[in-house]
Amino acid sequence: MIAFLTRLLLFLVLIYLAVKAIFKKSKSRPRNRSKGELVEMKKDQICGTFVPENQALTCHHQGELHYFCSKECRDRFLKSGH
């Protein structure tokens, strides 16, 4: 009986650690790892994807700065003549 309870307790601890690890990785706001600051998310005008500002591709167009998730979205934006 004690062996069964020990195994059950170990199993529950492993499940707890696994769930904790999964939720830790799924935070929605990335941080600047060097300073621990929150990074602002920018929306790609073409596909609607949100991308961290420090990882986004940018383009100055008509005095405005536009953010894109990929080179393909930036090229589509430029071809459309916005």
Order of alpha helices (4+ residues) and beta strands (2+ residues): alpha-beta-beta-beta-beta-beta-beta-alpha
